Amino acid sequence: MTKDQWGALQDQISKAVGHNNYKTWIEPLRFVGTSADGIVSLQAPTNFFSNYVSQNYGDLLLQHVSRASHDVRKLDIKVASALAETEVAAPQPKPARAAPPSGRDNLPGAPLDGRFTFDTFVVGKPNELAHAAAKRVAEGGPVSFNPLFLYGGVGLGKTHLMHAIAWELTQRNPHLAVLYLSAEQFMYRFVQALRERKMMDFKEMFRSVDVLMVDDVQFIAGKDSTQEEFFHTFNALVDQNKQIIISADRAPDEIKDLENRIRSRLQSGLVVDLHPTDYELRLGILQTKVEGYRAMHPDLHIDDGVLEFLAHRISTNVRVLEGALTRLFAFASLVGKPINMDLVQDSLADVLRASERKVSIDEIQRKVAEHYNIRLSDMIGPKRVRNFARPRQVAMYLCKQLTSRSLPEIGRRFGGRDHTTVMHGVRRIEELRQQDGQIDEDVEMLRRALEA
Ligand SMILES: Nc1ncnc2c1ncn2[C@@H]1O[C@H](COP(=O)(O)OP(=O)(O)OP(=O)(O)O)[C@@H](O)[C@H]1O
C-alpha cells in the first residue's frame, strides 16, 4: 500500500464511519509506510488515540486497506514517538518535535515535544523538588500523590517536566493511556462535544485514560461550565486511582475565579513549585545546550566567560536564555566568526537591553524591611532611631544602585524625604561597606536576592 492509495481510500472510510468520526479519529492518522511483510504503519498523536482507533476502527480500516492493496496483512497504529524510534537510526535523545498531524484540532491530546525529556532537563536548587516529584510520578508505581500540581513562572520548565513524565511513562509501559493537553484544549474539546452533542463520548474518553495531564490549568479560571466538567473528570479519575498531573503559572490558592471545591481538589495531592532560576542553574542549562550543539558542530568555539556573562545577564526565563544561545549559534555560523563577547554584544543587544533587571522601589523596600525584620511603615515613616534609619539607608542605596530613579523620586517614595537625605544615606552606606564587613555582606546579599 502506498501513501496515495491510502489517500484515495479516505472518502470511502469517511462514508463508512460517518463524517464526525472520520474527522475526529481517522483524518489525524498519518500514513507512514508499508513494510516488506505487509504491515501498514499509521501514526497517531497519542497512545490513547492509537488504542482507541485500533479497538474501534482497526478491523474496518484493515478491511478497506486490504481490499485496496492485496499485499497488506496487518495495521500498526502507533504514536509518533514509537514510530519515529523505529524509523530513525539514532534516536538519542528523542527525535525532534513530534510533528502535529494534520487535523490536529480534532485530536484529544497535544503532541509531545521530543526534546522535553528528563535527559535534557537540567536540575538545580530551584527545581530539584519539582524534578524529584516528576520523576517519582514518571516511575508509574502506585499513585502516591494525586494530583501532582506543578507551578512556576513563565518559561521555568513546567511543560518540559510534564512532557518528560509522559515520555517516561509511555516508554515504561507503552499500553498506558497517557493524555496530555492544555487546559485550553480541554475547554475546546468540551465545547465541541457540547456543540456536537457528544458529551457521552467526551466523558468516556476522558474517564478512560490512565494518566491525565493538564497544562496551564489557570486558563479555566472564570469559565464556569468548563470548570464543572473538569471537576467531574478529575473526581472520576481520582476515584479510579488514576494519576493526574496539573501545571499552572501560580499556586492553587492564587488562581482567582477558581471554584473553591476545585481549588481544594488541586491542593489535595502534592503541590510543588519551580522557583526562578539561579545563576548556577542558568549556567548549567547553557553548558548542556552547548554540549548538545557541539556534538553536531565539533569545531564550535566559545570564548571563556561568554556563557557566564549570559547566565548572569539573562535572568528572566529559560526560554529567553535558550533563544539567546540559538541566536548566537546562528550568527556565528552566518558570519563564520567564533563566539566571543563582541559577537554577543552585536547579536544580542536587544535581548540584553530587555533583560536589564528592573527592580522596583517597592520590591527593594519590602525585601530590606524583611531582612532587618522591621515593618515597612517604619522604614518609610519619620522615626530616626538607628534600628530603622540604617535599613532605610540600605534601601535607599539599593534603589540608587538598582533602579534608574532620580534622588528626588527616591526621596518621595521614602515618606517624602528630601533628595539630600537620600544622597546622604547612599554615601553613608558606601562608606560603611568599606568599613563594616557585616553591612557589606548584608547589602551584597540583598542585591543578589533582588537581582535573582
Ligand atoms: N531545567 C531545565 N533544563 C533544561 N531546559 C529547560 C529547563 N527549564 C526550562 N527549560 C527549557 O526552557 C523552555 C521553556 O520551558 P517550558 O516550556 O517547560 O516552560 P513553562 O514553565 O511551561 O512555561 P510557560 O509558563 O510559558 O508555559 C523549554 O525549551 C525548556 O526545554
The ligand as an ORCA input file, in Angstrom:
! r2SCAN-3c Opt
* xyz 0 1
  N      15.814     22.909     33.932
  C      15.782     22.986     32.588
  N      16.680     22.286     31.857
  C      16.668     22.375     30.503
  N      15.811     23.113     29.793
  C      14.891     23.831     30.477
  C      14.825     23.797     31.904
  N      13.833     24.601     32.315
  C      13.275     25.108     31.190
  N      13.911     24.638     30.091
  C      13.611     24.967     28.678
  O      13.041     26.268     28.654
  C      11.990     26.337     27.701
  C      10.723     26.764     28.385
  O      10.280     25.724     29.257
  P       8.745     25.278     29.378
  O       8.049     25.441     28.068
  O       8.699     23.947     30.019
  O       8.238     26.392     30.382
  P       6.859     26.582     31.105
  O       7.176     26.668     32.544
  O       5.890     25.537     30.676
  O       6.440     27.997     30.555
  P       5.005     28.644     30.243
  O       4.543     29.202     31.523
  O       5.334     29.685     29.231
  O       4.117     27.557     29.701
  C      11.898     24.954     27.078
  O      12.604     24.942     25.865
  C      12.571     24.057     28.089
  O      13.174     22.933     27.491
*
